């Protein structure tokens, strides 16, 4: 029995997952640079162009203060990716 078609099918999903992880790393890098401190990757979520951060109220307030700067930087640094909002 030939398992190659199954392998090719699963490779498509593997590539999508790696692309999403790379995109999340880019967002975390920009957040860290703009805010001036490191961001825990487990509190950042991406879904349909919306960046969600599930951190402390202080962190979330700081992100909202710099929201426009973060979105502008992401747009300039990564023009192929569309980030619409941060919440």
SEFIZA-3560 file (N, C-alpha, C; in Angstrom, 3 decimals):
REM SEFIZA-3560
<numar><xx>0.840</xx><yy>-1.181</yy><zz>0.000</zz><atom>N</atom></numar>
<numar><xx>0.000</xx><yy>0.000</yy><zz>0.000</zz><atom>CA</atom></numar>
<numar><xx>0.887</xx><yy>1.247</yy><zz>0.000</zz><atom>C</atom></numar>
<numar><xx>0.549</xx><yy>2.201</yy><zz>-0.815</zz><atom>N</atom></numar>
<numar><xx>1.346</xx><yy>3.409</yy><zz>-0.964</zz><atom>CA</atom></numar>
<numar><xx>0.807</xx><yy>4.506</yy><zz>-0.040</zz><atom>C</atom></numar>
<numar><xx>1.659</xx><yy>5.003</yy><zz>0.887</zz><atom>N</atom></numar>
<numar><xx>1.262</xx><yy>6.043</yy><zz>1.832</zz><atom>CA</atom></numar>
<numar><xx>1.700</xx><yy>7.439</yy><zz>1.402</zz><atom>C</atom></numar>
<numar><xx>2.278</xx><yy>7.551</yy><zz>0.244</zz><atom>N</atom></numar>
<numar><xx>2.762</xx><yy>8.835</yy><zz>-0.233</zz><atom>CA</atom></numar>
<numar><xx>1.656</xx><yy>9.885</yy><zz>-0.353</zz><atom>C</atom></numar>
<numar><xx>0.461</xx><yy>9.551</yy><zz>-0.896</zz><atom>N</atom></numar>
<numar><xx>-0.591</xx><yy>10.586</yy><zz>-0.958</zz><atom>CA</atom></numar>
<numar><xx>-0.998</xx><yy>11.100</yy><zz>0.429</zz><atom>C</atom></numar>
<numar><xx>-1.008</xx><yy>10.236</yy><zz>1.410</zz><atom>N</atom></numar>
<numar><xx>-1.340</xx><yy>10.665</yy><zz>2.770</zz><atom>CA</atom></numar>
<numar><xx>-0.258</xx><yy>11.600</yy><zz>3.296</zz><atom>C</atom></numar>
<numar><xx>0.982</xx><yy>11.257</yy><zz>3.032</zz><atom>N</atom></numar>
<numar><xx>2.098</xx><yy>12.080</yy><zz>3.466</zz><atom>CA</atom></numar>
<numar><xx>2.036</xx><yy>13.464</yy><zz>2.827</zz><atom>C</atom></numar>
<numar><xx>1.736</xx><yy>13.515</yy><zz>1.537</zz><atom>N</atom></numar>
<numar><xx>1.623</xx><yy>14.806</yy><zz>0.845</zz><atom>CA</atom></numar>
<numar><xx>0.480</xx><yy>15.637</yy><zz>1.421</zz><atom>C</atom></numar>
<numar><xx>-0.625</xx><yy>14.976</yy><zz>1.723</zz><atom>N</atom></numar>
<numar><xx>-1.781</xx><yy>15.655</yy><zz>2.305</zz><atom>CA</atom></numar>
<numar><xx>-1.427</xx><yy>16.252</yy><zz>3.662</zz><atom>C</atom></numar>
<numar><xx>-0.748</xx><yy>15.493</yy><zz>4.502</zz><atom>N</atom></numar>
<numar><xx>-0.370</xx><yy>15.964</yy><zz>5.832</zz><atom>CA</atom></numar>
<numar><xx>0.695</xx><yy>17.051</yy><zz>5.772</zz><atom>C</atom></numar>
<numar><xx>1.549</xx><yy>17.026</yy><zz>4.764</zz><atom>N</atom></numar>
<numar><xx>2.561</xx><yy>18.074</yy><zz>4.589</zz><atom>CA</atom></numar>
<numar><xx>1.930</xx><yy>19.447</yy><zz>4.382</zz><atom>C</atom></numar>
<numar><xx>0.785</xx><yy>19.479</yy><zz>3.715</zz><atom>N</atom></numar>
<numar><xx>0.085</xx><yy>20.758</yy><zz>3.517</zz><atom>CA</atom></numar>
<numar><xx>-0.300</xx><yy>21.367</yy><zz>4.858</zz><atom>C</atom></numar>
<numar><xx>-0.816</xx><yy>20.554</yy><zz>5.769</zz><atom>N</atom></numar>
<numar><xx>-1.202</xx><yy>21.054</yy><zz>7.087</zz><atom>CA</atom></numar>
<numar><xx>0.017</xx><yy>21.450</yy><zz>7.911</zz><atom>C</atom></numar>
<numar><xx>1.080</xx><yy>20.699</yy><zz>7.778</zz><atom>N</atom></numar>
<numar><xx>2.318</xx><yy>21.003</yy><zz>8.502</zz><atom>CA</atom></numar>
<numar><xx>2.851</xx><yy>22.372</yy><zz>8.076</zz><atom>C</atom></numar>
<numar><xx>2.803</xx><yy>22.660</yy><zz>6.782</zz><atom>N</atom></numar>
<numar><xx>3.267</xx><yy>23.955</yy><zz>6.283</zz><atom>CA</atom></numar>
<numar><xx>2.391</xx><yy>25.088</yy><zz>6.800</zz><atom>C</atom></numar>
<numar><xx>1.083</xx><yy>24.884</yy><zz>6.848</zz><atom>N</atom></numar>
<numar><xx>0.175</xx><yy>25.913</yy><zz>7.369</zz><atom>CA</atom></numar>
<numar><xx>0.452</xx><yy>26.210</yy><zz>8.830</zz><atom>C</atom></numar>
<numar><xx>0.699</xx><yy>25.180</yy><zz>9.611</zz><atom>N</atom></numar>
<numar><xx>0.990</xx><yy>25.361</yy><zz>11.035</zz><atom>CA</atom></numar>
<numar><xx>2.292</xx><yy>26.123</yy><zz>11.217</zz><atom>C</atom></numar>
<numar><xx>3.321</xx><yy>25.787</yy><zz>10.443</zz><atom>N</atom></numar>
<numar><xx>4.606</xx><yy>26.484</yy><zz>10.553</zz><atom>CA</atom></numar>
<numar><xx>4.470</xx><yy>27.941</yy><zz>10.130</zz><atom>C</atom></numar>
<numar><xx>3.662</xx><yy>28.224</yy><zz>9.120</zz><atom>N</atom></numar>
<numar><xx>3.455</xx><yy>29.605</yy><zz>8.688</zz><atom>CA</atom></numar>
<numar><xx>2.774</xx><yy>30.407</yy><zz>9.788</zz><atom>C</atom></numar>
<numar><xx>1.784</xx><yy>29.805</yy><zz>10.439</zz><atom>N</atom></numar>
<numar><xx>1.081</xx><yy>30.497</yy><zz>11.512</zz><atom>CA</atom></numar>
<numar><xx>2.019</xx><yy>30.751</yy><zz>12.690</zz><atom>C</atom></numar>
<numar><xx>2.870</xx><yy>29.780</yy><zz>13.019</zz><atom>N</atom></numar>
<numar><xx>3.839</xx><yy>29.963</yy><zz>14.106</zz><atom>CA</atom></numar>
<numar><xx>4.842</xx><yy>31.064</yy><zz>13.772</zz><atom>C</atom></numar>
<numar><xx>5.296</xx><yy>31.110</yy><zz>12.528</zz><atom>N</atom></numar>
<numar><xx>6.248</xx><yy>32.152</yy><zz>12.114</zz><atom>CA</atom></numar>
<numar><xx>5.591</xx><yy>33.529</yy><zz>12.188</zz><atom>C</atom></numar>
<numar><xx>4.333</xx><yy>33.623</yy><zz>11.806</zz><atom>N</atom></numar>
<numar><xx>3.607</xx><yy>34.882</yy><zz>11.878</zz><atom>CA</atom></numar>
<numar><xx>3.446</xx><yy>35.325</yy><zz>13.332</zz><atom>C</atom></numar>
<numar><xx>3.152</xx><yy>34.387</yy><zz>14.208</zz><atom>N</atom></numar>
<numar><xx>3.019</xx><yy>34.705</yy><zz>15.630</zz><atom>CA</atom></numar>
<numar><xx>4.347</xx><yy>35.198</yy><zz>16.198</zz><atom>C</atom></numar>
<numar><xx>5.452</xx><yy>34.591</yy><zz>15.786</zz><atom>N</atom></numar>
<numar><xx>6.771</xx><yy>35.037</yy><zz>16.238</zz><atom>CA</atom></numar>
<numar><xx>7.050</xx><yy>36.467</yy><zz>15.778</zz><atom>C</atom></numar>
<numar><xx>6.631</xx><yy>36.819</yy><zz>14.560</zz><atom>N</atom></numar>
<numar><xx>6.817</xx><yy>38.182</yy><zz>14.060</zz><atom>CA</atom></numar>
<numar><xx>6.038</xx><yy>39.179</yy><zz>14.906</zz><atom>C</atom></numar>
<numar><xx>4.804</xx><yy>38.827</yy><zz>15.244</zz><atom>N</atom></numar>
<numar><xx>3.966</xx><yy>39.709</yy><zz>16.063</zz><atom>CA</atom></numar>
<numar><xx>4.587</xx><yy>39.887</yy><zz>17.443</zz><atom>C</atom></numar>
<numar><xx>5.056</xx><yy>38.805</yy><zz>18.046</zz><atom>N</atom></numar>
<numar><xx>5.670</xx><yy>38.866</yy><zz>19.374</zz><atom>CA</atom></numar>
<numar><xx>6.932</xx><yy>39.717</yy><zz>19.337</zz><atom>C</atom></numar>
<numar><xx>7.704</xx><yy>39.601</yy><zz>18.273</zz><atom>N</atom></numar>
<numar><xx>8.919</xx><yy>40.405</yy><zz>18.129</zz><atom>CA</atom></numar>
<numar><xx>8.584</xx><yy>41.899</yy><zz>18.082</zz><atom>C</atom></numar>
<numar><xx>7.593</xx><yy>42.273</yy><zz>17.291</zz><atom>N</atom></numar>
<numar><xx>7.205</xx><yy>43.684</yy><zz>17.195</zz><atom>CA</atom></numar>
<numar><xx>6.640</xx><yy>44.175</yy><zz>18.530</zz><atom>C</atom></numar>
<numar><xx>5.804</xx><yy>43.380</yy><zz>19.168</zz><atom>N</atom></numar>
<numar><xx>5.264</xx><yy>43.766</yy><zz>20.473</zz><atom>CA</atom></numar>
<numar><xx>6.392</xx><yy>43.997</yy><zz>21.472</zz><atom>C</atom></numar>
<numar><xx>7.348</xx><yy>43.099</yy><zz>21.500</zz><atom>N</atom></numar>
<numar><xx>8.474</xx><yy>43.221</yy><zz>22.432</zz><atom>CA</atom></numar>
<numar><xx>9.298</xx><yy>44.467</yy><zz>22.157</zz><atom>C</atom></numar>
<numar><xx>9.531</xx><yy>44.761</yy><zz>20.893</zz><atom>N</atom></numar>
<numar><xx>10.341</xx><yy>45.927</yy><zz>20.538</zz><atom>CA</atom></numar>
<numar><xx>9.619</xx><yy>47.228</yy><zz>20.870</zz><atom>C</atom></numar>
<numar><xx>8.332</xx><yy>47.300</yy><zz>20.581</zz><atom>N</atom></numar>
<numar><xx>7.583</xx><yy>48.532</yy><zz>20.833</zz><atom>CA</atom></numar>
<numar><xx>7.395</xx><yy>48.760</yy><zz>22.331</zz><atom>C</atom></numar>
<numar><xx>7.092</xx><yy>47.684</yy><zz>23.068</zz><atom>N</atom></numar>
<numar><xx>6.832</xx><yy>47.830</yy><zz>24.496</zz><atom>CA</atom></numar>
<numar><xx>8.104</xx><yy>47.884</yy><zz>25.333</zz><atom>C</atom></numar>
<numar><xx>9.203</xx><yy>47.381</yy><zz>24.803</zz><atom>N</atom></numar>
<numar><xx>10.471</xx><yy>47.455</yy><zz>25.515</zz><atom>CA</atom></numar>
<numar><xx>10.728</xx><yy>46.316</yy><zz>26.491</zz><atom>C</atom></numar>
<numar><xx>9.911</xx><yy>45.265</yy><zz>26.457</zz><atom>N</atom></numar>
<numar><xx>10.169</xx><yy>44.080</yy><zz>27.284</zz><atom>CA</atom></numar>
<numar><xx>9.610</xx><yy>42.850</yy><zz>26.585</zz><atom>C</atom></numar>
<numar><xx>10.057</xx><yy>41.694</yy><zz>27.014</zz><atom>N</atom></numar>
<numar><xx>9.686</xx><yy>40.460</yy><zz>26.329</zz><atom>CA</atom></numar>
<numar><xx>8.224</xx><yy>40.096</yy><zz>26.610</zz><atom>C</atom></numar>
<numar><xx>7.631</xx><yy>39.423</yy><zz>25.640</zz><atom>N</atom></numar>
<numar><xx>6.241</xx><yy>38.989</yy><zz>25.716</zz><atom>CA</atom></numar>
<numar><xx>6.226</xx><yy>37.461</yy><zz>25.700</zz><atom>C</atom></numar>
<numar><xx>5.460</xx><yy>36.878</yy><zz>26.602</zz><atom>N</atom></numar>
<numar><xx>5.322</xx><yy>35.424</yy><zz>26.673</zz><atom>CA</atom></numar>
<numar><xx>4.493</xx><yy>34.940</yy><zz>25.473</zz><atom>C</atom></numar>
<numar><xx>5.034</xx><yy>34.045</yy><zz>24.652</zz><atom>N</atom></numar>
<numar><xx>4.306</xx><yy>33.571</yy><zz>23.466</zz><atom>CA</atom></numar>
<numar><xx>2.985</xx><yy>32.867</yy><zz>23.776</zz><atom>C</atom></numar>
<numar><xx>2.828</xx><yy>32.355</yy><zz>24.980</zz><atom>N</atom></numar>
<numar><xx>1.606</xx><yy>31.616</yy><zz>25.299</zz><atom>CA</atom></numar>
<numar><xx>0.398</xx><yy>32.531</yy><zz>25.518</zz><atom>C</atom></numar>
<numar><xx>0.606</xx><yy>33.847</yy><zz>25.612</zz><atom>N</atom></numar>
<numar><xx>-0.522</xx><yy>34.756</yy><zz>25.844</zz><atom>CA</atom></numar>
<numar><xx>-0.938</xx><yy>35.508</yy><zz>24.591</zz><atom>C</atom></numar>
<numar><xx>-0.283</xx><yy>35.230</yy><zz>23.462</zz><atom>N</atom></numar>
<numar><xx>-0.595</xx><yy>35.913</yy><zz>22.200</zz><atom>CA</atom></numar>
<numar><xx>-1.291</xx><yy>34.927</yy><zz>21.268</zz><atom>C</atom></numar>
<numar><xx>-2.427</xx><yy>35.373</yy><zz>20.712</zz><atom>N</atom></numar>
<numar><xx>-3.211</xx><yy>34.537</yy><zz>19.812</zz><atom>CA</atom></numar>
<numar><xx>-3.557</xx><yy>35.332</yy><zz>18.561</zz><atom>C</atom></numar>
<numar><xx>-3.542</xx><yy>34.663</yy><zz>17.408</zz><atom>N</atom></numar>
<numar><xx>-3.881</xx><yy>35.295</yy><zz>16.136</zz><atom>CA</atom></numar>
<numar><xx>-5.071</xx><yy>34.561</yy><zz>15.523</zz><atom>C</atom></numar>
<numar><xx>-6.052</xx><yy>35.342</yy><zz>15.072</zz><atom>N</atom></numar>
<numar><xx>-7.191</xx><yy>34.736</yy><zz>14.401</zz><atom>CA</atom></numar>
<numar><xx>-7.803</xx><yy>35.748</yy><zz>13.448</zz><atom>C</atom></numar>
<numar><xx>-7.753</xx><yy>35.437</yy><zz>12.166</zz><atom>N</atom></numar>
<numar><xx>-8.372</xx><yy>36.241</yy><zz>11.114</zz><atom>CA</atom></numar>
<numar><xx>-7.956</xx><yy>37.714</yy><zz>11.160</zz><atom>C</atom></numar>
<numar><xx>-6.683</xx><yy>37.960</yy><zz>11.340</zz><atom>N</atom></numar>
<numar><xx>-6.168</xx><yy>39.326</yy><zz>11.334</zz><atom>CA</atom></numar>
<numar><xx>-6.323</xx><yy>40.076</yy><zz>12.643</zz><atom>C</atom></numar>
<numar><xx>-6.814</xx><yy>39.404</yy><zz>13.671</zz><atom>N</atom></numar>
<numar><xx>-6.991</xx><yy>40.012</yy><zz>14.987</zz><atom>CA</atom></numar>
<numar><xx>-5.934</xx><yy>39.433</yy><zz>15.928</zz><atom>C</atom></numar>
<numar><xx>-5.223</xx><yy>40.307</yy><zz>16.613</zz><atom>N</atom></numar>
<numar><xx>-4.220</xx><yy>39.896</yy><zz>17.596</zz><atom>CA</atom></numar>
<numar><xx>-4.860</xx><yy>40.001</yy><zz>18.968</zz><atom>C</atom></numar>
<numar><xx>-4.875</xx><yy>38.894</yy><zz>19.701</zz><atom>N</atom></numar>
<numar><xx>-5.422</xx><yy>38.888</yy><zz>21.064</zz><atom>CA</atom></numar>
<numar><xx>-4.286</xx><yy>38.630</yy><zz>22.040</zz><atom>C</atom></numar>
<numar><xx>-4.261</xx><yy>39.416</yy><zz>23.099</zz><atom>N</atom></numar>
<numar><xx>-3.251</xx><yy>39.245</yy><zz>24.139</zz><atom>CA</atom></numar>
<numar><xx>-3.990</xx><yy>39.017</yy><zz>25.454</zz><atom>C</atom></numar>
<numar><xx>-3.741</xx><yy>37.885</yy><zz>26.082</zz><atom>N</atom></numar>
<numar><xx>-4.406</xx><yy>37.517</yy><zz>27.333</zz><atom>CA</atom></numar>
<numar><xx>-3.447</xx><yy>37.693</yy><zz>28.506</zz><atom>C</atom></numar>
<numar><xx>-3.002</xx><yy>38.900</yy><zz>28.714</zz><atom>N</atom></numar>
<numar><xx>-2.050</xx><yy>39.187</yy><zz>29.783</zz><atom>CA</atom></numar>
<numar><xx>-2.691</xx><yy>39.949</yy><zz>30.917</zz><atom>C</atom></numar>
<numar><xx>-1.866</xx><yy>40.498</yy><zz>31.748</zz><atom>N</atom></numar>
<numar><xx>-2.338</xx><yy>41.285</yy><zz>32.888</zz><atom>CA</atom></numar>
<numar><xx>-3.000</xx><yy>42.572</yy><zz>32.392</zz><atom>C</atom></numar>
<numar><xx>-3.845</xx><yy>43.181</yy><zz>33.217</zz><atom>N</atom></numar>
<numar><xx>-4.460</xx><yy>44.451</yy><zz>32.820</zz><atom>CA</atom></numar>
<numar><xx>-3.431</xx><yy>45.539</yy><zz>32.512</zz><atom>C</atom></numar>
<numar><xx>-2.330</xx><yy>45.543</yy><zz>33.225</zz><atom>N</atom></numar>
<numar><xx>-1.271</xx><yy>46.516</yy><zz>32.975</zz><atom>CA</atom></numar>
<numar><xx>-0.672</xx><yy>46.327</yy><zz>31.581</zz><atom>C</atom></numar>
<numar><xx>-0.376</xx><yy>45.082</yy><zz>31.217</zz><atom>N</atom></numar>
<numar><xx>0.176</xx><yy>44.786</yy><zz>29.897</zz><atom>CA</atom></numar>
<numar><xx>-0.823</xx><yy>45.149</yy><zz>28.804</zz><atom>C</atom></numar>
<numar><xx>-2.067</xx><yy>44.780</yy><zz>28.992</zz><atom>N</atom></numar>
<numar><xx>-3.091</xx><yy>45.070</yy><zz>27.990</zz><atom>CA</atom></numar>
<numar><xx>-3.276</xx><yy>46.585</yy><zz>27.822</zz><atom>C</atom></numar>
<numar><xx>-3.213</xx><yy>47.325</yy><zz>28.910</zz><atom>N</atom></numar>
<numar><xx>-3.320</xx><yy>48.788</yy><zz>28.822</zz><atom>CA</atom></numar>
<numar><xx>-2.151</xx><yy>49.377</yy><zz>28.052</zz><atom>C</atom></numar>
<numar><xx>-0.969</xx><yy>48.865</yy><zz>28.324</zz><atom>N</atom></numar>
<numar><xx>0.226</xx><yy>49.344</yy><zz>27.622</zz><atom>CA</atom></numar>
<numar><xx>0.127</xx><yy>49.049</yy><zz>26.125</zz><atom>C</atom></numar>
<numar><xx>-0.395</xx><yy>47.884</yy><zz>25.788</zz><atom>N</atom></numar>
<numar><xx>-0.573</xx><yy>47.530</yy><zz>24.376</zz><atom>CA</atom></numar>
<numar><xx>-1.595</xx><yy>48.458</yy><zz>23.724</zz><atom>C</atom></numar>
<numar><xx>-2.680</xx><yy>48.755</yy><zz>24.418</zz><atom>N</atom></numar>
<numar><xx>-3.705</xx><yy>49.648</yy><zz>23.855</zz><atom>CA</atom></numar>
<numar><xx>-3.173</xx><yy>51.069</yy><zz>23.663</zz><atom>C</atom></numar>
<numar><xx>-2.291</xx><yy>51.506</yy><zz>24.547</zz><atom>N</atom></numar>
<numar><xx>-1.678</xx><yy>52.828</yy><zz>24.398</zz><atom>CA</atom></numar>
<numar><xx>-0.844</xx><yy>52.886</yy><zz>23.117</zz><atom>C</atom></numar>
<numar><xx>-0.152</xx><yy>51.804</yy><zz>22.812</zz><atom>N</atom></numar>
<numar><xx>0.737</xx><yy>51.749</yy><zz>21.644</zz><atom>CA</atom></numar>
<numar><xx>0.103</xx><yy>51.017</yy><zz>20.459</zz><atom>C</atom></numar>
<numar><xx>-1.192</xx><yy>50.824</yy><zz>20.488</zz><atom>N</atom></numar>
<numar><xx>-1.903</xx><yy>50.035</yy><zz>19.474</zz><atom>CA</atom></numar>
<numar><xx>-1.622</xx><yy>50.517</yy><zz>18.055</zz><atom>C</atom></numar>
<numar><xx>-1.802</xx><yy>51.798</yy><zz>17.802</zz><atom>N</atom></numar>
<numar><xx>-1.597</xx><yy>52.341</yy><zz>16.455</zz><atom>CA</atom></numar>
<numar><xx>-0.155</xx><yy>52.143</yy><zz>16.004</zz><atom>C</atom></numar>
<numar><xx>0.787</xx><yy>52.386</yy><zz>16.893</zz><atom>N</atom></numar>
<numar><xx>2.202</xx><yy>52.214</yy><zz>16.558</zz><atom>CA</atom></numar>
<numar><xx>2.507</xx><yy>50.750</yy><zz>16.230</zz><atom>C</atom></numar>
<numar><xx>1.947</xx><yy>49.819</yy><zz>16.993</zz><atom>N</atom></numar>
<numar><xx>2.173</xx><yy>48.392</yy><zz>16.757</zz><atom>CA</atom></numar>
<numar><xx>1.590</xx><yy>47.975</yy><zz>15.412</zz><atom>C</atom></numar>
<numar><xx>0.343</xx><yy>48.368</yy><zz>15.140</zz><atom>N</atom></numar>
<numar><xx>-0.294</xx><yy>48.000</yy><zz>13.874</zz><atom>CA</atom></numar>
<numar><xx>0.419</xx><yy>48.624</yy><zz>12.680</zz><atom>C</atom></numar>
<numar><xx>0.861</xx><yy>49.879</yy><zz>12.810</zz><atom>N</atom></numar>
<numar><xx>1.606</xx><yy>50.534</yy><zz>11.723</zz><atom>CA</atom></numar>
<numar><xx>2.929</xx><yy>49.819</yy><zz>11.466</zz><atom>C</atom></numar>
<numar><xx>3.603</xx><yy>49.460</yy><zz>12.530</zz><atom>N</atom></numar>
<numar><xx>4.896</xx><yy>48.767</yy><zz>12.391</zz><atom>CA</atom></numar>
<numar><xx>4.715</xx><yy>47.405</yy><zz>11.731</zz><atom>C</atom></numar>
<numar><xx>3.679</xx><yy>46.668</yy><zz>12.132</zz><atom>N</atom></numar>
<numar><xx>3.406</xx><yy>45.372</yy><zz>11.509</zz><atom>CA</atom></numar>
<numar><xx>3.068</xx><yy>45.544</yy><zz>10.029</zz><atom>C</atom></numar>
<numar><xx>2.314</xx><yy>46.578</yy><zz>9.716</zz><atom>N</atom></numar>
<numar><xx>1.942</xx><yy>46.834</yy><zz>8.317</zz><atom>CA</atom></numar>
<numar><xx>3.171</xx><yy>47.174</yy><zz>7.485</zz><atom>C</atom></numar>
<numar><xx>4.077</xx><yy>47.974</yy><zz>8.037</zz><atom>N</atom></numar>
<numar><xx>5.290</xx><yy>48.356</yy><zz>7.304</zz><atom>CA</atom></numar>
<numar><xx>6.283</xx><yy>47.211</yy><zz>7.192</zz><atom>C</atom></numar>
<numar><xx>6.478</xx><yy>46.461</yy><zz>8.283</zz><atom>N</atom></numar>
<numar><xx>7.470</xx><yy>45.391</yy><zz>8.286</zz><atom>CA</atom></numar>
<numar><xx>7.000</xx><yy>44.140</yy><zz>7.537</zz><atom>C</atom></numar>
<numar><xx>5.697</xx><yy>43.872</yy><zz>7.575</zz><atom>N</atom></numar>
<numar><xx>5.147</xx><yy>42.651</yy><zz>6.972</zz><atom>CA</atom></numar>
<numar><xx>3.922</xx><yy>43.002</yy><zz>6.133</zz><atom>C</atom></numar>
<numar><xx>4.118</xx><yy>43.622</yy><zz>4.977</zz><atom>N</atom></numar>
<numar><xx>2.979</xx><yy>44.101</yy><zz>4.179</zz><atom>CA</atom></numar>
<numar><xx>2.097</xx><yy>42.982</yy><zz>3.619</zz><atom>C</atom></numar>
<numar><xx>2.597</xx><yy>41.764</yy><zz>3.531</zz><atom>N</atom></numar>
<numar><xx>1.796</xx><yy>40.667</yy><zz>2.993</zz><atom>CA</atom></numar>
<numar><xx>0.771</xx><yy>40.152</yy><zz>3.998</zz><atom>C</atom></numar>
<numar><xx>0.944</xx><yy>40.483</yy><zz>5.257</zz><atom>N</atom></numar>
<numar><xx>0.033</xx><yy>40.027</yy><zz>6.296</zz><atom>CA</atom></numar>
<numar><xx>-0.860</xx><yy>41.181</yy><zz>6.736</zz><atom>C</atom></numar>
<numar><xx>-2.122</xx><yy>40.887</yy><zz>6.883</zz><atom>N</atom></numar>
<numar><xx>-3.084</xx><yy>41.922</yy><zz>7.251</zz><atom>CA</atom></numar>
<numar><xx>-3.460</xx><yy>41.750</yy><zz>8.723</zz><atom>C</atom></numar>
<numar><xx>-3.085</xx><yy>42.732</yy><zz>9.515</zz><atom>N</atom></numar>
<numar><xx>-3.466</xx><yy>42.773</yy><zz>10.926</zz><atom>CA</atom></numar>
<numar><xx>-4.463</xx><yy>43.913</yy><zz>11.070</zz><atom>C</atom></numar>
<numar><xx>-5.685</xx><yy>43.585</yy><zz>11.447</zz><atom>N</atom></numar>
<numar><xx>-6.750</xx><yy>44.590</yy><zz>11.497</zz><atom>CA</atom></numar>
<numar><xx>-6.893</xx><yy>45.239</yy><zz>12.865</zz><atom>C</atom></numar>
<numar><xx>-6.667</xx><yy>44.479</yy><zz>13.927</zz><atom>N</atom></numar>
<numar><xx>-6.954</xx><yy>45.014</yy><zz>15.244</zz><atom>CA</atom></numar>
<numar><xx>-6.182</xx><yy>44.250</yy><zz>16.321</zz><atom>C</atom></numar>
<numar><xx>-6.109</xx><yy>44.853</yy><zz>17.489</zz><atom>N</atom></numar>
<numar><xx>-5.532</xx><yy>44.225</yy><zz>18.677</zz><atom>CA</atom></numar>
<numar><xx>-6.580</xx><yy>44.321</yy><zz>19.763</zz><atom>C</atom></numar>
<numar><xx>-6.839</xx><yy>43.204</yy><zz>20.431</zz><atom>N</atom></numar>
<numar><xx>-7.750</xx><yy>43.257</yy><zz>21.582</zz><atom>CA</atom></numar>
<numar><xx>-7.282</xx><yy>42.356</yy><zz>22.679</zz><atom>C</atom></numar>
//
